Amino acid sequence: MAGSPGESNSNVILVEIIGATDLQHPKKDSVKKSLQPFVVASLDGKEGGVPKVLQRTKRKKKTADPIWCAPEDRCLFLIFVTSEMKENPSLYNIQFDVRDKDAITDPFSCTLIGSQKMTLNEILVICDEKAEERIELKLQDLQNKNGRIRRQETAITREKYDPSMNRSKKSDAEEDNTNLLAVRFRFASSLDQKLMQELDQESVGKIASLWNDAAKSLNKQLSPRNEINSSPRLITEMSTQEVGVNNVMNMFTKKSSRGKDGKLRFRVQPCPDTKRIAATTYLSEEELQYEMHKPSTNWVQCGTDTKKSLGMVYLEVLRCEGLPNMDAGGALGNKTDAFVCAVYEESLVQTDVIDDRLSPMWMPWTQRAFCFQMRHPLSQLYLSVVDFDLGLSPHDGIGRIAVNLNHFESDVAYTLKYKIHPAANVYDREDLGTITIRLRKHINNDRDFMLASLKPTPRLHVNMISPNTLPVANFTIYGTHNEDHYDIQLLRSYVNEIIEMKGFLVYAIGDSFSSLVMWRGQVKVGSYYLPIHSAAAFFGGTFIVERPHLLPGCFFLTIAWIMLASMMNRLQHPSPWHKTNSFIDYFSMLVNEKASDRKTVINRMENHKETSKYKANWDHRLKSDLDTSWKVWELQLEMDKIGNEDMNTEVNKRTSDPLGKIEENVATLFKDSLHNISHSV
């Protein structure tokens, strides 16, 4: 087997039988709804020779438009191309026979609906130019009256892979949409071949079946696993009977044991290491942590390495801590049965389930390590911690995170610990534990990686078989609050985000303006900070004043200047986790196809004191500004209260109204005069 894992091998071709359209029975037109079609693929290289059967798909019942799915329908198979076949590829033909299962006999005794054949040369051209594209074959009767297969030009929709062909010259048979067989070809990777070795394949000479029975691979939980595994096991798609049996076995198995040294040891879940069963069945807390940090031995390959791949993302799920109990009966030992679901681009994977642990750990030999193919630089990695439930009840989502991979350097291993929350778009979030992962990404070509970020993010689809997987995938990507639905809590969070952004802009614009005007140090040169931006603004302004026709170009130059200043400000942050690539790094990517040599290793507690001091000063500034705002607000309330008081309506208090005082004196004099007159009378 040539090539490293994930590389395509031009000597091996992967063939996929997709489906057929509007099949017509050659003898009875009224039996379309009762057809039971299947496909037999065979290889022949000699005139009149007996063809070798490569693959026979599973028959589809009562349909004229069958669709074959992997792996249960046996629609995938490999063709190993020898040197002799490469020398004369036009002499070797792959024939596809679509038959109707009308008798329980040998497949060739069934009624032939139609056949089509392709030369090996045609298939090699498709693999080179239009790999993985859908090719439609027009089924015809390739047998003469004597039962001999006659040779003729393949009636294939060639414009699917040959754009130079004129569509106006298509034959009437190609215009007919009946009896069409859809297939797909590409060069197989070494991971495809390794998967064949892991499954129970059925070999015929140099032709082997790629898929056999998926259920057999699901039951290999305690069997030894290879270092690279291309068939990940999804817990949510396992049968209820299998999971139920495992849970019953766990209930009657001792969960802890005290050894001769007096240490309390816990049973390793979901299974011990098959190479060290006696030594890894029960481990203490310290031994579990020691084993957990070892390199993983069971890697799951996700996706296929193609020419569009920009690199790889390596993920290892180590542990979770402080998870809430999602199951009833915690006093009886029934606790959260946690597993982790990860979604990256079009790949969805899941770890093994750890039963009845609020701080589960995944060992190196379990399903915890995954290799993802990278197609776009801006794709995020979504992780969620889910409680596994049996029966009709859905699996309960506990918390999730979204990891931006652009914060990490290439070929550097990071051990990261994140707090998990039910949703990332809610303002007041509750911490529901933590998750610890080990992450590394590898970029094939730095220049291609940078230029690919200028392209729009492609529309990706995550495929799954069981409907039980869909809620888990939705929770992993969106959380508990879906942005497509109206939610008052989500709306309030958006308002708070806008307010915070407004405050950030006020600080950014105010600090930038004061720094430019006051000629403060902005760029660190050696151990000193020099006001380079202030000098550039001063001399640039004097130059533009005399040349106003340069204002449009100066506007766009100012935008680039602001972006460079923001980048330099971020590079001067004391925390190494806050830094980003410099302008020199990006320029080196364009010229040399790789970034310049720089320090990529972050030591433990590196610049911790400087970062803590920087954060404390920033928090003090925010607190001081907030206290000042509160004092201004309280003072304004007092002023409003004083302004709203009505001094004229208060009783037993002097008034400052002069007219009212005069009226009061006149009324008193008039009253005294009347009293004297009445007294004299």
PEVENTA-V913159 format. One record per residue. SS is DSSP state (~ for helix, > for strand, _ for the rest). NEAR is the number of other ideal C-beta (glycine too) atoms within 12 Angstrom. D_LAST is the distance of its C-alpha to the last C-alpha in whole Angstrom. Layout:
BEGIN
ss->(SS SS)
near->(NEAR NEAR)
d_last->(D_LAST D_LAST)
END
This chain:
BEGIN
ss->(_ _ _ _ _ _ _ > > > > > > > > > > > > > > _ _ _ _ _ _ _ ~ ~ ~ ~ ~ ~ _ > > > > > > > > > _ _ _ _ _ _ _ > > > > > _ _ _ _ _ _ > _ _ _ > _ _ _ _ _ _ _ _ > > > > > _ _ ~ ~ ~ ~ ~ _ ~ ~ ~ _ > > > > > > > > _ _ _ _ _ _ ~ ~ ~ _ > > > > > > > > > ~ ~ ~ ~ ~ ~ ~ ~ ~ ~ _ _ _ _ _ > > > > _ > _ _ > _ _ _ _ _ > _ _ _ _ _ _ > _ ~ ~ ~ _ _ _ _ _ _ ~ ~ ~ _ _ ~ ~ ~ ~ _ _ _ _ > > > > > > > > > > ~ ~ ~ ~ ~ ~ ~ ~ ~ _ _ _ _ > > _ _ > > > _ _ _ _ ~ ~ ~ ~ ~ _ _ _ _ _ _ _ _ _ > > _ _ _ _ _ ~ ~ ~ _ _ ~ ~ ~ ~ ~ ~ ~ ~ ~ ~ ~ ~ _ _ _ _ > > > _ _ _ _ _ > > > > _ _ _ _ _ _ _ _ _ ~ ~ ~ ~ _ > > _ ~ ~ ~ ~ ~ ~ ~ ~ _ _ _ _ _ _ > > > > _ _ _ _ _ _ _ _ > > > > > > > > > > > _ _ _ _ _ _ _ _ ~ ~ ~ _ _ _ _ _ > > > > > > > _ _ > > > > _ _ _ > _ _ _ _ _ _ > _ _ _ _ _ _ _ > > > > > > _ _ _ _ _ _ > > > > > > > _ _ _ _ _ _ _ _ > > > > > > > > _ ~ ~ ~ _ _ > _ _ _ > > > > > > _ > _ _ _ _ _ _ _ _ _ _ _ _ > > > > > > > > > > _ _ ~ ~ ~ ~ ~ ~ ~ _ _ _ _ _ _ _ _ _ _ _ _ _ _ _ ~ ~ ~ ~ ~ ~ ~ ~ ~ ~ ~ _ _ _ _ _ _ _ _ _ ~ ~ ~ ~ ~ ~ ~ ~ ~ ~ ~ ~ ~ ~ ~ ~ ~ ~ ~ ~ ~ ~ ~ ~ ~ ~ ~ ~ ~ ~ _ _ _ _ _ > > > _ _ > > > _ ~ ~ ~ ~ ~ ~ ~ ~ ~ ~ ~ ~ ~ ~ _ _ ~ ~ ~ ~ ~ ~ ~ ~ ~ ~ ~ ~ ~ ~ ~ ~ ~ ~ ~ ~ ~ ~ ~ ~ _ _ _ _ ~ ~ ~ _ _ _ _ ~ ~ ~ ~ ~ ~ ~ ~ ~ ~ _ _ _ _ _ _ _ _ _ _ _ _ _ _ _ ~ ~ ~ ~ ~ ~ ~ ~ ~ ~ ~ ~ ~ ~ ~ ~ ~ ~ ~ ~ ~ ~ ~ ~ ~ ~ ~ ~ ~ ~ ~ ~ ~ ~ ~ ~ _ _ _ ~ ~ ~ _ _ _ _ _ _ _ _ ~ ~ ~ ~ ~ ~ ~ ~ ~ ~ ~ ~ ~ ~ ~ ~ ~ ~ ~ ~ ~ ~ ~ _)
near->(22 16 20 16 28 31 26 29 28 26 28 36 45 43 47 39 42 30 30 41 29 27 36 31 28 24 14 15 15 11 21 24 15 20 34 28 46 37 48 37 44 35 37 28 29 14 14 13 16 13 29 25 28 38 41 30 41 28 29 30 16 17 24 29 24 35 22 36 21 31 30 19 31 33 36 39 45 40 45 35 32 19 12 16 30 20 14 17 26 20 19 35 35 43 40 51 40 49 37 36 30 23 14 10 11 12 28 22 15 26 28 34 41 36 36 41 37 41 27 34 22 31 41 29 23 34 34 19 22 23 30 27 23 24 38 33 42 39 38 33 25 31 20 11 7 8 12 12 26 18 19 20 18 33 30 37 32 28 19 27 29 18 12 10 16 11 15 9 12 17 17 11 24 27 15 20 19 27 34 36 48 34 44 29 41 35 34 39 37 29 37 42 34 33 36 32 23 31 31 21 27 21 21 21 18 22 31 31 34 41 37 28 21 30 20 20 31 26 19 25 28 18 18 19 32 24 21 31 34 39 35 38 36 39 39 37 30 33 21 20 14 22 32 17 17 29 26 14 19 26 18 11 22 15 22 22 19 13 16 7 10 9 17 18 25 33 27 39 36 35 32 28 25 23 16 20 15 12 16 28 25 26 29 22 20 15 25 32 20 15 31 34 21 25 20 34 25 38 32 41 35 38 33 32 34 21 20 21 29 34 31 33 42 36 43 40 42 38 37 41 26 25 34 25 25 29 28 15 13 14 9 11 20 23 25 36 37 47 45 49 49 45 40 36 35 25 36 38 47 40 43 39 39 41 35 32 39 29 28 42 37 43 41 31 35 42 41 45 39 41 37 41 34 40 33 30 33 22 33 27 41 38 45 47 51 43 41 43 31 27 12 9 15 22 39 28 39 44 41 41 39 26 31 19 35 22 23 33 28 32 21 23 23 29 22 29 20 33 25 38 31 31 32 31 28 27 22 15 22 17 19 34 34 26 45 33 36 30 38 31 35 27 31 27 23 31 24 25 34 28 17 26 24 13 17 10 15 15 10 21 12 26 19 25 21 23 15 29 28 24 25 40 36 30 34 43 34 28 32 29 29 18 18 11 14 10 19 13 21 25 18 17 24 19 15 19 18 15 15 16 14 14 19 16 14 17 19 18 15 17 22 23 16 16 24 26 16 16 18 19 21 29 23 17 13 8 7 11 19 18 22 25 31 25 18 24 27 17 14 23 20 12 17 21 14 12 14 12 10 17 17 13 16 20 13 13 19 21 14 15 23 21 17 24 27 21 23 26 25 21 23 24 21 23 24 28 20 20 26 26 29 21 22 19 27 24 19 20 27 20 15 17 18 24 29 20 11 19 15 21 13 23 11 9 13 17 21 17 13 18 21 15 15 19 19 15 15 20 14 14 18 19 14 14 18 15 14 14 16 14 14 14 14 14 14 14 14 14 13 12 11 12 11 11 13 11 15 13 11 11 9 6 12 13 18 11 14 11 12 15 14 13 14 16 14 14 14 14 14 14 14 14 14 14 13 12 11 10 9 8 7)
d_last->(141 140 136 134 131 129 132 133 137 139 141 139 137 135 135 132 132 129 129 131 129 130 133 136 139 142 143 140 137 135 135 132 130 133 134 134 135 136 138 141 141 145 147 150 152 156 157 157 156 154 151 149 146 143 140 139 136 134 134 131 131 130 129 130 128 128 127 128 126 127 128 129 130 133 132 133 136 138 141 143 145 148 150 152 149 148 151 151 148 149 151 149 147 144 144 141 142 139 140 139 140 141 144 144 147 147 145 147 148 145 144 143 140 141 142 142 143 142 145 144 144 141 139 139 138 135 134 135 132 130 130 128 127 128 131 132 136 137 139 142 145 148 150 153 155 157 154 155 152 152 151 149 146 143 140 137 134 135 132 130 132 134 131 134 135 134 132 134 137 136 139 138 138 135 133 133 131 133 135 133 133 131 132 131 133 132 134 134 132 134 131 132 136 134 132 135 137 134 134 137 139 142 144 147 149 146 144 141 138 135 133 134 132 128 128 130 129 125 127 129 126 128 131 132 130 131 129 128 127 127 125 122 121 118 116 114 117 119 120 118 121 122 119 118 122 121 117 119 122 119 117 121 121 120 118 118 121 121 124 127 125 121 120 118 119 118 120 120 119 120 123 125 127 131 133 131 130 131 129 126 125 123 121 118 115 117 120 118 116 119 121 118 118 122 123 123 126 125 124 123 124 121 122 125 126 126 126 122 122 120 121 120 117 118 116 116 113 114 111 107 105 102 102 100 101 101 103 102 104 104 104 107 109 108 106 106 109 109 111 110 110 111 111 112 113 115 116 114 116 115 116 117 114 114 113 110 109 106 108 111 114 116 120 122 124 122 120 118 119 119 120 118 120 117 117 114 112 108 109 107 109 107 107 105 106 106 106 109 109 111 111 109 106 106 106 103 102 101 100 102 102 103 105 106 109 109 107 111 114 117 120 117 117 113 112 108 106 103 100 100 97 96 95 95 93 90 87 87 90 92 95 97 100 103 106 109 111 114 114 116 117 120 120 123 122 119 119 120 117 114 115 115 111 111 112 109 109 112 111 112 113 113 115 116 118 115 112 111 111 109 105 107 107 104 102 105 104 100 99 96 94 96 94 95 93 89 88 84 85 88 85 83 86 86 83 83 86 85 82 85 87 84 83 87 87 84 86 89 88 86 89 91 89 88 92 93 90 91 94 95 98 99 102 104 107 109 107 104 102 102 99 102 100 97 100 101 98 98 101 101 98 99 102 100 98 101 102 100 102 103 100 101 104 101 99 102 103 100 100 103 102 99 101 103 101 99 103 103 100 101 104 103 101 102 103 106 105 103 105 107 110 110 111 114 115 114 116 119 119 119 122 124 123 121 119 119 120 117 116 115 115 112 113 111 107 108 105 103 101 100 99 97 95 95 93 91 90 89 87 85 84 83 81 80 79 77 75 74 73 71 69 68 67 65 63 63 61 59 58 57 55 53 53 52 49 45 43 40 40 40 37 36 38 37 38 39 37 36 34 32 31 29 28 27 25 23 22 21 19 17 16 15 13 11 10 9 6 5 6 4 0)
END
